[in-house]
Amino acid sequence: MKILARLPWLLPVVGVVAVLAVGIAGALIGVNFASHKTTTTSAGTAIAPIVEPVAVGNDAIAALKSANVAKAPKINSSGNARIVLSGSSTAIDPTLARAMDAAAHSSTPAIDPTVGGFATAATGDRCALLPPPTSGCPAGLLGSVAHILHDPPAFGLVATAYPPTTAEWSAGHGWLLDLHCDADPAHGVPIGILASMPATYQVSVAPISDPRSVRVLPTSSPAAGEVAAFAAALMSDGAPNPIGSTRCVNADGLRAATAYVGTVTGTDYLGRASQPYTIRFNTSGAPTHPGAQISTIGSNIVVVQGLHNSSERVEVRATTLHEHTTVPATCNNAGRAGDDLTQFAHYETTATADQIAQLNAPAGYTGRTTITFNVPEGSDTLVCVRWYPSVGSPSWQQDAPNYESRAIAAAPDRTLPRVTLERIRLNTITSAGFSVATVEGTQCGRFGWFSDHGSQGPVALCDNYWLARGGASAAGERLWDRGFSGDLAVSTVTVSADERHTERFVLPLARDTCFGYCPTLPSPAEYNIPLTGNVNDGYAVFRVDWTQGYSNGRSDWVISPTEDQAIASPPSPNFPQLNTDVDWQVNVPRTDQDWGNAIWSIGADRPVHYDLKLTLQPGVAAPSCKPGQGALEVTGELADAVNQSVEFDGVCLGTSYHAEITLDDHAGHVVTWSENNVASWWPPETSRVHVPGVRARLQYVVDAQGFPHSTLTQLTMTVGGVSLPNGVQPDALCSETGHFHGEGAQDVVLSSHTTLHLLMRISAAGTFSQLTNPDGTAVGPPQCNDVVEGRLIDIPFTIDLLSVLYSSGQDAPCVGENLNASTPYPLHINVCALYAGLGR
């Protein structure tokens, strides 16, 4: 399954690393760019005028009204803009589509869908951009823009240790060009680097087991003539090579047979710095445990990926750090240092052999977990990825991670607008609906108004809290990111008599948005919007205020170098550990017995003596339903690292038990595991034993004898504590003879000890009448009046309904059993049951 099939809405501009990914993937792995199919509703897109603001309080439309001007002037507009209507989807930008295809073929973070770079130099040097500003920059190459035919690409890099050899690359394995890196171990570990621009590179490495022992390699500068050749390519008619720089760096003086994690950074010849790129390798040339792969979409979404093998599972945690936290930002105390983010989308895919090789991971690491988080603007987020033993390992091992990879992702910092419906006036209009969305089509807020509400206000329509997360959302595992460039679209729908009128406008807020350090906020502004072409019909005034959310001062994403750590197994606690990740197996035979058996496998981290019981109340073993079996309790000895199967033959049908087990090791440490203990908690998912009952079709006939001229005010049958939904419906509720008869059928679940109860109340009637025809036949039901309330009688019948059931057999007719009670009223019941399977 392609991950990108789950990411269809990536509309912002392709960022630094993604642009590089398009070139590298297209040149090196021969991607065939597939056409992306998208769904476009009939609504699609629309053209809307761009409304210009007025000073706060300058209600021009109100002034027109007071001047009794009948027709509104043209809206204060600076042009038109295309907007995506909410709920629809549009074609993906072709450049982004190519990046998505490239990402689908690689597991490298730089080639994943990384979108969100802004067109500013990382150094903040305006003159480093091409083309440069028309004034204020020194003369020279950057000032001589007349002959430059191609803008320099955004700067990014990718790297790997032990790049493929010439033979491997020629055979189509590996994603790097043949760099002719020296693979001689005497010269150290070869590191291959590809970049979009000629650059100076810095490489630092440290053992994963000793992250403080950092070795910084000598700086690697561009080769002679490399910058000049690339600059000449920008000024030539032909397009420059998407790979502007290839480099080999040898990391020597490292520890033998040791796993390392390294960081590669670069500064291109225009002074722009790259994001740090993480590499992992073993000096023996062996594969290494994969770490976190962190990429971004838009300015608010972080995508975290991790490869794992069949014996591991990956857990990802993202925590937005508090602005002034003094708690160290580590994965162990992330919750105290910030606020955990909720997973936005989570999906599992399979990595290919080439993708595994690109990350230098072991061959068995075919599982690929991808999780996305919606990150608030301007925030610093700690991303923690941990690898745990997977299901199948003992539970005490599953709770202890064996590997950790972490980094800090700093989201771009931006000012945010807040849109308020400040004032509204409906004259001939009976009702109006207002909605605000991003111009990319993601709904922000809506509100309905009626003419009898007058001119009340204000009402918040689009809160900056929602915009702080970039207008992104998810449905199940599908991520929707239409982006938030900054402009907002306002839609109005008005109804006047039988006429419906729709208007759309664009608030040009992107030009006021500030990224990075913003010492002052834009001034508040108001937008006057006539609801129709006639100001007499009605108008609305929208106010926009600006706020600053988190303030990290970043104008673009900054991902810190990734830190990896192999985590040693924690010391075993003093008391014995129980493997609680084992399910119970319950068997209910189709025979004439009213019990089944339950089987469980005991596993502990040391030799123990055990006492296992099934309980209905804590600490007390429940009785067995099998004759002569006593209580449901088993004791025994468990050898070291040996699972032992235990069987309870005699569990009662239709019963739920709680399992408890006491473990006593040879050192005298005693512990009881149950769902009631905190330190030795046995989760209910595996500690509860649910024994199914027998589903049956119960048929019954009830006859009761009261006294003459009596009325039946209540007759209810209960089976196993559950009342039959419709009760027992007698033929008559008022009887001259006092005889009442009822029959019916009901689906029930029978347990080992199912009791049948009949609740009955027969009351005396003060008067009794029956209308008759001239020939003496009855007309309608008899009438009981002046009823004296009788006594409610609970008549229990202890009956083995399972015996009644099994005596009938699967296909035999329902014979049933007769039950009689003499007091206080003569009562006769015939009941039988037909087998319908097992269930609850």
SESEKOL-620225 format. One record per residue: x, y, z negated of N, C-alpha, C in turn. Coordinates in steps of 0.1 Angstrom, whole numbers, plus 5000, padded with zeros to 4 digits. Each point is the difference from the previous one (the first is absolute). Layout:
# SESEKOL-620225
XYZXYZXYZ;...
This chain:
# SESEKOL-620225
500849885000499250125000500950125000;499750105009500850125000499550094989;501050064993499650094990499450125006;500550045012499450135005498649985005;499649885002498549985003499250054988;500650014989499250054988500250154998;500850075009500350144998499750085013;498750005003499650065013500050155001;499950074988499850145000501350074995;500950035009501250074996500250125010;499350114996499950115009501050114998;500750014989501050114998501149985010;500950115001501150005009501049894995;500649935010501049904996501250074994;500449944989501150064992501449955004;500950044992501449995004500449865003;499849914990500449865002499249925010;498750045001499249935010500450035014;500450135003500450035013501249925004;501049994990501149925002499649855003;499049964992499649865002499549975014;499250105005499549985014501249975010;501050094999501149985009500849884998;500349974987500849884997499249875004;498849994995499249885003499849985015;499750115007499849995014501249965008;501250054995501249975007500649874996;499849954988500849894995499249874999;498750014997499349874999499049985011;500050095010499249975012498550004997;499550094992498650004997499150035012;499049935002499050035011498950084993;500050135002499050084993498649965004;499249954991498749965003499050124999;498949995008499150114999499149984987;499850104993499349994987498550035003;499249914996498550025002499550074988;499250105003499350074989498650025003;499250014990498550025002499750154999;499350055010499550145000498550005000;499450064990498650014999499550105010;498750005002499450105009500350144995;500250024987500350134995501450055004;501049914999501350035005500650134994;500450095009500650134996499150115004;500450124995499250125004501050125000;499650105008500750135000499350104991;500850064991499450094991500850134999;499350114998500850134999500850014987;501150065001500950034988499550134994;499549994987499550114993501250084994;500050135001501050084993499450054987;500850014990499550044987499850154999;499250044990499950144996500450014985;500250124996500450024986498949964991;500449954988499049964991499050114996;498849975001498950104997499550075012;500749995012499650075012499049915007;498850014996498949925005499450075012;500649995012499650075011498549975004;499749874999498649965004499050074991;500350004987499150074991499850145003;501150075005499950145004499150015012;500149915009499250015012498549984996;499849914990498649994996499550134993;500850064992499550124993499850115010;500850005011499850105011498949965010;499449894997498849965008500549975014;501249945002500449975013499549865003;499349985011499349885003500949895005;501050035007500949905007501450014994;500549884997501349994994501150035011;501150074997501050015009500749875003;500950005010500849875002500849974988;500149874997500749954989501550055001;500650034988501350055000501049885003;500249975013500749885004501350045007;501049914998501350025007500249895011;498949935004500249895010499249884996;500349895006499349874997501049904997;499449894993500949894996499149875002;500749895003499349875001500049944986;498949954996499949934987499449865002;500449914991499549865000498750004991;498949965005498849994992500149894989;499550034989500149904989499349885004;500649884996499449875003500449955014;500750085008500449955013501549975000;500549945011501449975001500550045014;501250035001500550055013501349935004;500450025012501249935005501250044993;500949914998501350024992501050085009;500750094995501050075007501049905007;500350015013500849905006501449984994;500650114995501349984994499949924987;498950034993499849934987499749855003;499349985011499649865004501349925002;501050065007501249935003500849974987;499950104991500749974987499349894992;498749995001499349894994500349875006;500149995013500449885006501449964996;500950104999501449974996500049944986;499250064991499949964986499549864999;499149965009499449874999501149895003;501150045006501049905003501250004991;499950084989501250014991499650004986;500949964991499750014986500950104994;500750085008500850114994499250124997;500250054988499250124996500050115010;501250035006500150115009499149985013;499749875003499249975012498649974996;499650024988498649984996499350145003;498750004999499350125004500250124991;501250065001500350114991499750135007;498950074995499550125006499950114989;500550125004499850104990501250104999;500949985009501150105000499550145005;500550104994499750145005501150065007;499750085010501150055009500850114993;500749974990500950094993501349934997;501150075001501249944997500249974986;500649884996500149974986500950104993;500850075007500950094994499350144997;498850025007499450124999500550115009;501049965009500650095009499150015013;499450125001499150025012500850005013;501350044999500850005012500449865005;499849904991500449865003498949945009;498950065002498949945008500350045015;499549915008500050025015498650005005;499650105008500750135002500050084987;501150084998500150084988499150135001;499850074990499350135000500650095011;499250095005500550095010501050104995;500050024987500950104994500549964986;501150064996500449974986501049884999;500449945012500949894999501350035008;501149954995501350035007500049945014;500850065009500249965013500849865000;499949945012500749875000499149905007;500349874997499249895006498550024997;499750024987498650014996499350125006;500850105004499450125005499849995015;500749905006500049995015498949895003;498850044999498949905001499549995015;500550095008499450015014500349875007;501149934998500449895007499649874993;499450004988499649884993498749955005;500049895007498849945005499249914991;500749954990499449904991500250054985;499050014993500150034985500749884994;500950034990500749894993498949924992;500249874999499049924993500150034985;498949964993500050014986501149904995;500750034989501149924996499649894990;500449885003499849894991501049895003;500149904991501049905003499549874994;500549895005499849864995501349934999;500249904991501349944999499749864995;501149925001500049864995501449954998;500249924990501249934998500149885009;501249965004500249885009499150015012;500150115008499250015012500249885009;499149975009500149885009501350015008;500649895003501250005008499650025015;500950025008499750015014499249895006;500449884996499349885005498650004995;499850034987498750004994499150105007;500650125002499250115006499649965014;501049955008499749965013498949895001;499949924990499049895000498650064995;500050134997498750054997499750004985;500949964991499850004986500550124993;499250064992500550124993499550125007;499950114992499450125005501150115003;501249984997501050105003500749985013;500650105006500849995012501349924996;500749965010501349944998501050114996;500250014987500850114995501549975000;500349875003501449965000500650024986;499249974990500550014986501049894997;501050034993501149904996499449924989;499849875003499549904990501149934992;501250055001501149934993499950034985;499849904992499850024985501250084994;501149995006501250084994499850155001;499150045009499850145001498750054993;499449914993498850044992498749965007;498950054995498749975005499750105011;499749965012499650105011498650054998;499850135001498750074999499850075013;498949965007499750075013498950114997;500250115007499150124998499650045014;498750035001499450065012499350134996;500250105008499350134996499550075013;499150094999499550085011500950115004;501050044992500950115003501449974995;501050055007501449994994500050064986;500649934991500050034986501249964992;500150054988501049964991499349914989;500549894997499449904992500749984987;499249984989500549974987499449874995;500849904996499549874996500549984985;499049954992500449974986499349864997;500849924993499549864997500249974985;499249914995500249964986499549864998;500649914992499549874997498650014994;499149915005498750004994500049964985;501049924997500149964986500750114991;500650105006500750104993499850145007;498850055000499750125008500850124997;500750014989500850124996501350005007;500549885005501349995007499850045014;499850135003499850055013501350025007;500149955013501250035008499550095012;500650125001499750095011501149985010;499649975013500949985010500450135006;501250005007500450135006499050055010;499950135001499050065010500449965014;499049975008500249975014499550115009;500950075007499650115008499849965014;499350095008499849975014501349985008;500049915009501249985008500350125009;501250015005500450115008499150005013;499450125003499250015012498649964998;499649934989498749954998498950115000;500350114993499050114999499950075013;501150025007500050075013499249925010;500349875000499349925010498550004998;499550004987498650004997499450135004;500750114996499550135004499950025015;500949945007500050015015498749925005;499749894993498949925004498750084999;499950084989498850084998499950115011;501150045006499950105010499949945014;500049875001500049935013498649985005;499849965012498749975006499449874994;500949904997499649874995499750014985;499149924995499750004986501249934993;500350064988501149944992499749864995;501049924997499849874994499350024987;498949924997499350014987500949974988;501149935003501049974989501250095002;500050114992501150105003501349964993;500049904991501349974993499949864996;501149935002500249864995501350004992;500149934989501250014991500149874993;501249964998500449894991500850054989;499749964988500750034988500349884992;501349984996500449884992500050034986;499349924992500050024985501049904995;501250044996501049914995500250024985;500849914994500250014985498949964992;499049925005498949964993500249864993;499249974990500149884993499649885009;500649894999499849895008498649934996;499349955010498849924998499050074991;499850135002499250084992498950075008;498850014995498950075006500150154997;499950085011500150154999498850065006;499750124994499050095006500750135004;499850055012500750125004499050115005;500550125001499350115006500850075011;499350025011500750075011499250135002;500850115001499450135003500850065011;499450105006500750075011499650145001;500950085006499750145003500450035014;499050035009500350025014500750135002;500450025013500950115003499250134999;498750004999499250124997499850034986;500649914991499950034986498849934993;499249925007498849944995500449874993;499549984988500349884992498949895002;500449885000499149885002499549964987;498949925000499649934988501049894997;500249974988500949894996499549875006;500849925005499649875006500749894991;499249904996500549904991500449875007;501149954997500549875006500349914988;499949875003500349894990500849905007;501049954993500949905006500749924989;500649895004500949924991501350005007;501150024992501350005006500449875005;499349894997500349875006499449995013;499150095004499349995013498749934998;499749954988498749934998498850104999;498849955003498950094999499850054985;499350114999499750054986498550014998;499750014987498650024997499550135005;498850005007499550135006499650094989;500050135003499550104991498850085005;499750114994498850085004500350075013;499050005008500050085013498950104998;500550135000499050114998500050095012;498850025005499850105011498850084997;499850105008498950104998499150025012;498850044998499050035010499550144996;500050095010499550134997500850074989;499350084992500750064989499649954986;499249905000499449954988500049854998;500449925009499949864999501349935000;500349924990501249924999499649855003;500849945009499849865003501249934994;499749904992501149924993499849855005;501249955004500049865005501149924993;499749874999501049914994499949865005;501149945005500049865004500149914988;499549885001500149914989499949865006;500449904992499949865005498849944993;499849875003498849934995500049984985;501150014994500149994985500050134993;499750115007500050134994498850075003;499650104992499050105004500550144997;499550095007500450144999498950094994;500450074990499250104994500550145001;499250105004500450135003499350104990;500750094995499550104991500550145004;499150105001500450135003499450094989;500950094995499750084989500350155003;499150095000500250145002500650054987;501250055001500750044987499550144996;499850014986499650134995501150105002;499550125002500950115005501250024990;499650004987501150034990500249884991;499949885005500249894992501449994995;500249954987501349984994500349854999;499049925005500149854999500849965013;501049924998500849955012499049935010;500250035013499149945010500649875004;499649904992500449865004498849925002;500149885006498949925002499449944987;500849994990499549954987499150104993;500250135001499250104993499450105009;499749955013499450095009498750064995;499249924993498750054995500150114990;501150014993500250114990500650125007;500649985012500750115007499050075010;498949945003499150055010498749935000;499350025011498749945002500049905012;499649874997500049905010499050035011;500449985012499150025012499349875003;498850015005499249885004500549965014;500149875002500349955013499050045010;500450055012499150065010499649895010;500949915003499749895009501149904998;499649875001500949894997499849895010;501049965007499949895009501249925001;499949875004501149915001500249965015;501249995004500349965014501249914999;500449955012501249915001501150075008;501249994994501150065007500649905010;500550065011500749915010501449984996;500749905007501449974998500850125002;499850085011500850125002499850114990;498850014995499750104989500849964988;500049874997500749954988501550035002;500549975012501450035002500450144999;499150095005500350144999500250054986;499349944990500250044986501049914993;500749915008501049914994499449924989;498849965001499349924990500249855003;499849924989500149855003498949965009;500249895007499149955010498649984995;499849964988498749964994499150124996;500550125002499350124995499050045012;499049925002499150035011498750074995;499750014987498950074996500350154999;499050085004500250155000498850074994;500250064989499050074992500150155004;498950065004499950145003498950064992;500450114993499150074991500250155003;498950075001500050155002499550074988;500550124997499550094990499850145005;498950064995499750145004500750094989;501050075004500850084991499650145000;499850074989499650145000501250085005;499650125007501050085005500950064990;501350025004500950064991500449924988;499749874999500349924989501249915002;500649964989501149905000499449874995;500249905008499449874997501049894999;500049934989500949894998499449885006;500749935009499549885007500849894995;499349904994500649884994499549885007;500949925005499749875006500749894992;499249904995500649894993499649875006;500949914999499749865005499949914988;498949925000499749904989499949865006;500349904991499749875005498549995003;499749935011498649995005499249904992;498750005003499149904994500549865003;500049914991500649875001501249994990;500650114997501050014989499350004987;500749964989499450014987499650154997;498950024993499550134997501050094993;500849944991501050084993501150065009;500249935012500950055009499450115009;498749985003499350095009499950144995;500150024987499950134994501350074999;501149945004501350064999500650025014;500250135004500650025014501449965000;500449955012501449965002500850105009;499350105006500750105009499150135000;500750115000499450135000500650095010;499250085008500550105009499250124998;500650124999499350124997500650125007;499150105001500550135006499050114996;500450125002499150124998499650055014;498750025002499550065012499450134997;500650115005499550144997499250045012;498750024998499150055010500250145003;499750045013500150155003499050084991;500550124997499350094991499350105008;498750024998499350095008498950074992;499750135004498950074994498749945006;498950014992498849935003498850105000;499150005010498850084999498949944992;499150084996498849964993498950085007;499049935006498950075007498850004992;499450124999498850024992498950065009;498849954999498950075006499650114991;500450125003499950114991498650064999;499550035012498650065000499349955012;498749994999499249955011498650075000;499550035012498750065002499349935011;498849944997499249945010498750085001;499750045012498950085003498949925007;500149995013499149925007500449854999;501149974995500549864999499449944987;499549885002499449934988501049924992;501049955007501049924993501350015008;501149974993501350005006500949904993;500849945008501049914995501450045004;500950004990501450055002501049884997;501049995008501049904998501450055004;501049954993501450045003500849875002;500850005011500849895003501450055005;501049915000501250045007499750005015;500850085007499850005015500349865006;500749924992500349865005498849914997;498950044993498849935000499749934987;500750034989499749934987499250094992;498949954995499050084993500650044986;499750134996500550054987498850024991;499050075004498950034991498850055008;498849994994498850045007499050054989;499050085005499050064991498850035008;498849994994498750035007499450124993;499350095007499450124995498650025006;499150064992498650025004499750154998;499150055009499750145000499550054986;499349924993499450044987501150014989;501249975003501150014990500550145000;499650095009500450145000501550015004;500750094995501450035003501049964989;499749894993500849964989501349945005;501049994992501349955003501050034988;501249975001500749925011499949854997;500449925011500049864999501349955006;500849924993501249945005499749905010;500650015012499849915011501249915002;501250054999501249925003501050034989;500249904991500950024989501449975004;501050074994501449985003500549874995;499349944990500449874995499949895011;499050015008499849915011501150025011;500250135003501050035010501449974996;500250004987501449974995500549865004;499049915004500349875004499949985015;500050115007500249995015498949965008;498849994994498849965009500149865004;500649914992500149865004499149924992;499649885005499249914993500249865005;499349904994500249865004498749934999;499749915008498849915000500549865000;500049934988500549874999501550005002;500549935009501449995003500450105011;499150085005500350085012500250144995;501150065004500550134996499550105010;499450114996499550105009500850134996;500850055009500850124997499950095012;499050095000499850095011500950134998;500650004988500950114998499350134996;500850104995499550134996501050105004;499850065012501050105005499850134993;498950034994499750124992498850075004;499649995013498750075004498849924996;498950074997498849934996498950045009;499049905002498950035009498750014991;499250105003498750024993498949975009;499149924996498849975008498850054993;499050065007498750044995498949945008;499049954993498849945007498850074994;499350085008498850074994498849955007;498950024992498649965005499150124998;499450045011499050105000498849965007;498949984993498849945005500349865006;499949985013500349875005501350005008;500850114998501250025008501249974991;501049925006501249974993501250065007;500850064993501250085006501349964993;501049975007501349964995501150095005;500850054990501250085003501249944994;501250025007501249954994501150125001;500850014990501050105000501349944994;501150065003501349964995500650114991;500449974988500650094991501549985002;500850105006501449985003500950014988;499949904991500850014988501449955001;500349925011501449955001501050115000;499750115007501050115001500350064986;499149984991500350064986500649904991;500049875004500649894992501550024999;500549984988501450014997500549874995;501149955007500649884996501350034992;500349924990501350024993499850104989;501050084997499950104990499250125004;498950034993499150105004499850104988;500850115000500050094989498650064998;499350035010498650064999499049925008;498850014995498949945007499350095010;499549955011499250085009498950074993;499650125005498950074993498749945003;499050004991498749955003499450075012;499149935007499450065012498649955001;499150075007498649965003499849995015;499149915003499649985014498550015002;499650105008498650025002499549925012;499049924998499549905010498550025002;499550055011498650005003499549865003;498949964995499649865001499349975013;499650115007499549995014500550125007;499550025013500550125007499350134995;499049984991499350124996500250024985;500650114996500350024986498850014991;498850035006498749994993499749874995;500549895006499749874996500649964987;501350044998500749974988501550005002;500750004990501550005001500649944987;501349975001500749944988501450075000;500550014988501350054997500849904993;501149965006500949904994501350074995;500449964988501250064994501149894999;501250045003501149914999501050054990;500349934989501050034991501249905001;501150034995501249915001500549964987;500549884999500649964987501349925004;500949994990501249935001499949884991;500149885005499849884992501349964994;500549885002501349964995501050095008;501250034994500950095006501449944999;500449915010501349955000500950085010;499450095007500750095009500549935013;499549885003500549935012499150045012;500750035011499350035012499749885009;500649894996499849875007500249894991;499749885004500249884991501549994997;500349964988501449964996499949874992;500649905006500049874993501449984995;500149974987501349984994500649875004;501349984998500749875003499349904991;499849885006499449894993501049934990;499549984988500849934990499449864998;500949905001499649864999500649944987;499449904994500549944988499449864999;501049914999499649864997499749994985;498949954996499650004986500249854995;500750004989500249874994498849954993;499849874998498849954993500150054986;498950044994500050054986500249884991;500650024988500249894991498649944996;500049874998498849934996499550044986;498850034998499550034986500149884991;500050034987500149904990498949895001;498850045002498949915000499949935014;499549885001499949935013499050075009;500550005013499250065011499149895007;498850045004499149915006499850055014;499949905010499750045014498450015001;499650135000498650035000499450015014;500949975010499550025014499749865006;499249934993499649865004498550004998;499349965011498549994999499549864995;498950014994499449874996499349935011;500049875000499349925010498949934993;498750035004498949944994499349915009;499749884996499349905008498749964994;498950005007498749954995499549895010;500149884995499649895009498549995002;499649955011498549995003499649864995;499849994987499549884993499050044991;499649904991498950024991500650054986;501250065000500650054988499850154999;500050054988499850154999501350064995;501149955005501350074997500949985012;501150085000501050005010501450004993;501050025008501450014995500750125005;500950054992500850125003501549974998;500850045010501449965001500850135001;501150004992500950125000501449964999;500950075005501549975000500750094990;500649954990500750084990501450025004;500450135000501450035003500650104990;501149984995500750094990501450025004;500750104993501450035004500949924991;499549914992500949924991499249884995;500749904994499249884994499250054989;498749964999499150044990499149884996;499450024988498849924997498850095002;499049945006498950095004498749944994;499050094997498749974996499150095008;499349935010499150075009498649964997;499150114999498649974997499150095009;498849955003499050085006499050044990;499750135000499250054989498750085005;499050004991498950095002500050114991;500849994989500350114991501449994996;500750114998501550004999500449904989;501149925003500649914990499349874998;498949985005499249884997499849925013;500549885001499849925012498549965001;499550015012498649975003499849855001;498849954996499849865001499949955014;500349885002500049935014498649965002;499650005013498749955004500049855003;501249945000500149865003499949924987;499249914999499849934987501349944995;500250024987501249954993501350075003;500050115006501250075003500450114990;499250044991500350104990500250145005;501050074996500250145004500950005012;499950125008500850025012501350064996;500949914995501350054995501049895003;501250045006501149915003501350054995;500849914994501450044995501049915007;501250055001501149925006501350075000;501049945007501350065001500350035014;500750115003500350055013501550015001;500649925010501550015002500350135007;501350034999500550135006499850005015;499450115005499850025015499249895006;499249934993499149905006498650034997;499250025011498650024999499349874996;499050014991499349884996498550025002;499449915007498550015002499249944989;499050084996499149974989498649995005;499249904995498749985005499050004988;498950085001498949994991498949935007;499749884996498949935005498850014991;499050085004498950024991499650144999;500450095009499550145000498650005004;499250084993498650005002499650085013;499049955007499650075012499450134997;500250105009499450134998500550084988;501349974996500650074988501250075004;500350114994501250085002500849994987;501349965001500849984988501250115001;500550024988501350084999501149914996;501150005007501149914997501050074991;500549934990501050054991501149904999;501250044998501149904999501050064990;500549914991501050044990501349925004;501150085002501349945003500950014988;500749904997501049994989501349945005;501050095001501349955006500849944989;501249945003500849934991500750094989;500050135003500650094991499050064990;498849955001498950044990499350125004;500150055013499250115004498749955005;498950064994498749965003499250125006;499249975010499250115006498849945006;498950074999498749965006499750095012;499849945011499650085013498549995001;499450125002498550005002499750145006;498850025004499750135006499750104989;500149964987499750094989501350054994;501249955004501350044995500750105009;500550104995500650115008501449955005;500949964990501449975004500049875008;499149914998500049875007498649985007;499850095009498750015007499949905011;499049925000499649915010498950065008;500250055012498950075007498849925002;498850064999498749935002500049935014;500750055010499949945013500449855000;500949974991500549864999499849934987;499550084990499849944987498649954998;499150055008498649964999499749885009;499249914995499749885007498550005003;499650025012498650005004499649875006;499149934993499549875005498650035006;499949965013498750035006498949914995;498850065001498849924996499549935013;498849934999499449935011498850085005;500050045012498950075006498949905003;498850034997498949915002498750085003;499149925006498750065003499149944989;499550084991499249964989498550015003;499349894999498650005002499349974987;498950074997499349984987498550015002;499349934991498650014998499750024985;499250104997499750034986498550004998;499649934989498650004996499950034985;499250104997499950044986498550004996;499749964988498650004995499850094989;499350115002499750094989498749974994;499250104998498649984995499050075009;498849964999499050065009500050155000;499650065011500050145001501250074995;501249965006501350054996500750065012;501050084997500850065011501549984998;500749975011501449984999500750135003;500650064990500650145002501549995003;500749884998501449995003500349855002;500749975011500549865002501350025008;501149974993501450025007500849884997;500749955011500949894999501450055001;500949954991501450035000500849885001;500949995009500949895002501450044998;500749944990501450044997500150144996;499150064993500050144996499750105011;499649955012499750095011498549985003;499350115000498550005003499949985015;499049915003499749995014499450135005;500550065011499650135004498550035001;499349915005498550025001499249944989;500749944990499349944989499149885005;499149954991499149905004498750075003;499549985013498850075004498949904999;499150014989498949904998498950045010;499149905002498950025009499050104995;499950014987499150094994500650064987;499750134998500450064987498950014990;498849975004498950014991499249875003;499749924990499449875002498949984991;498849955005498949974992500349874992;500749915006500349874993501350014991;500850105003501350014993501149935006;499849945012501049925007500850095010;501350005000500850085009501049915007;500150025013500849915009500950095009;501349975001500950075009501149915005;500550025012501049935006500850085010;501349965002500850075009501449945002;500950075006501449965002500950124999;501349974996500950114998501549945001;500850085007501549965000500650044987;500749904994500750034987501449935001;500850044990501349944998500049934986;500349875000499949924988501449984995;500150014987501249974993499949874992;501049974992500049874993498949994990;499750114994498950004989499050115004;499249975010499050105004498749984992;499550104993498849994992498950085007;498849945000498850065006499250054989;499650135001499150064990498750055008;498949994992498850065005499550104990;499850125004499450114991498650015005;499049984990498650005003499250084990;499150085005499150074990498649985006;499149934992498649985003499250084990;499150085005499250094991498549985001;499350024989498549985001499450125007;498949985007499350105007498750034992;499750124997498850044992498849975009;500150035012498949985010500549935012;499249925006500449935012498850005010;500350035012498950005010500549955013;499049955008500349955013498950035009;500250085010499050035010499849885009;498749975003499749885008499050045011;500049925010499050015011498749944995;498950025007498749934997500149854999;501049955008500149854999500949954989;500550104992500949964989501550015002;500450025013501450015003500650134994;501349994997500650124993500350105011;499950134995500450115009501250074993;501149995006501250064994500549934988;501150054994500649934988499150034988;500149924990499350034987500650124994;499250064991500450134993500149974985;501250034995500249994985500250144995;499250034990500050144995500149994985;500450114994500150014985501049894995;501250005007500949894997500750034987;500149904991500850024988501449945002;501050084999501449965003500449884992;500449905008500449884993501550004996;500549884995501349994996500949945011;501250065002500949955010500849884995;499849895007500649874996501249975009;501149974994501249955007500149854999;499849945011500049855000501249955008;501149954992501249965007499949855003;500549965012500149865004501549975002;500649924991501449955002499949895011;500450035011499949905011501350015008;500549885004501249995008499550015015;500050125004499550025014500949945010;501349994996501049935010499649855001;499549944990499549865001498850005009;499150104998498950005009500450025015;501050095001500550025014500649875006;501049944992500749895006499149885002;498949994992499149885001499350015013;499850125006499350015012500949965012;501350024999500949975011500050115010;500949995009500250115010498850025009;499549885005498950015010498749944995;500049964987498849934995498950114997;498749964999499050104997500250044985;499550124997500150064987499049934991;500549914992499149934991499750084987;501050054994499750094988499949924987;499850084990499849954986498950074993;499249934993498850064993500450044986;499650124996500350054986498750054994;499849974987498850034993500350064987;499250114997500050064987498650014995;499849974987498649994995499650134992;501050084995499650114992500750125006;499450124998498650024995499049975010;500449995013499149975011500449875007;499249925003500449885008500650055013;501249965003500850055012500649885007;499950005013500749895008500750075011;501349955002500950055011500649885007;499950015013500749905008501150085008;501349964999501050085006501049905007;500450045012501049925007500950095008;501249955004501050085006500749935012;500250075011500749955011501350065002;501149925002501450055001500250095012;500750114998500250105010501550055001;500949934993501450035000500550064987;501350055000500650064988500150155002;499950074989500150145000499850064987;499950145000499850074987498850095002;
